[in-house]
């Protein structure tokens, strides 16, 4: 399994990730909400098939609360990674 990238757009030059309790999931749905003090990210996976006119079942896999500063760092990192992905040749994906 790939280790999380230890480079960041800001912060320490090197991070050592403790993966002893790591669980990986395939996320097919992500939502976000905000409170006065944090940004809440919900990651889920669809269960079953989409049938028009019926409710879609989603398993909430992980809920993460971020400070606004951490959310900004994550946003910058995701924007950079998505731009890199979009520039990559189709065969390299």
N, C-alpha and C positions, 0 to 999 in steps of 0.2 A: 504494500500500500504506500502511496506517495505521502511524504511528510509535508506538513504545511510549510509554505515558503517562509524563510526566516528573515528576508529583507522586508523593509517597510518604507513607506514614503516619508515617515517621520519617526523619531524615537531612537531607541538603542540600535547600534550598528549590527548587533548579533543577538538573536534570541534563541534560547534552547527550549524546545517544546517538550513537555512531559506527556507522552502519549500512552501512559499506562492505562488510563481509563477512556481512551478514545473509542468512539463508536461512529462509524461512517454511515450516512444515509443518502439515498438518491432523493433529492428534493425536486418536486414538480410544481410547487406553488409557494410563493413567498408574499407576505403582506407586512405592512408596517403601520404603526400608530405612534402617537406622541402624547406624553404627559407633561406636566410642568418641569420635570427634572430629567426625563430620559426618553430615548427613542426605543420602541419595542419592535423587534423583528420576530415574526412567526414563520417557521419553515415547516412545510407539510408535504404530504404525498397523497395523490388521488388514490382512492380505493374503488375498484370496479370501473365500469364504463359510464360515460356520459350518455344519459338518455334524455332527449328533449322533454322539457316540462317536469322533470323530476329534480329533487335536491341532489347535489353532488356531495358524496362522502369524502372528507379529507381527514387523514390522520395527522394530528399535530405532532411533529417529530421533535421540534425544539423551539423554545421561546427564549430569546436573548434580549436583555435590557442593556442599552449602551448609553454612556454619557453623550451629550451633544458633541463634545470634542472627539471622542472615539468614533462616533458615527461619521463625522467629517473626514477623519483619516480613512475609514473604511470606504467612504464614497470616492475619495481621491484614488485609492488603490484600485477599486473596481472600475472606475473610468479609464485608468491607465491600462488595466488588463484587457478590458473590452476593446479598446482602441488597438492594442497589440493583436488581439484575436482577429479583429476585422481586417487588419493589414496583412495577416499571414496568408501565404498561398493556400488555396483550397486543399491541396494534398497533404499539407503539413498539419492539418487538424486532426 
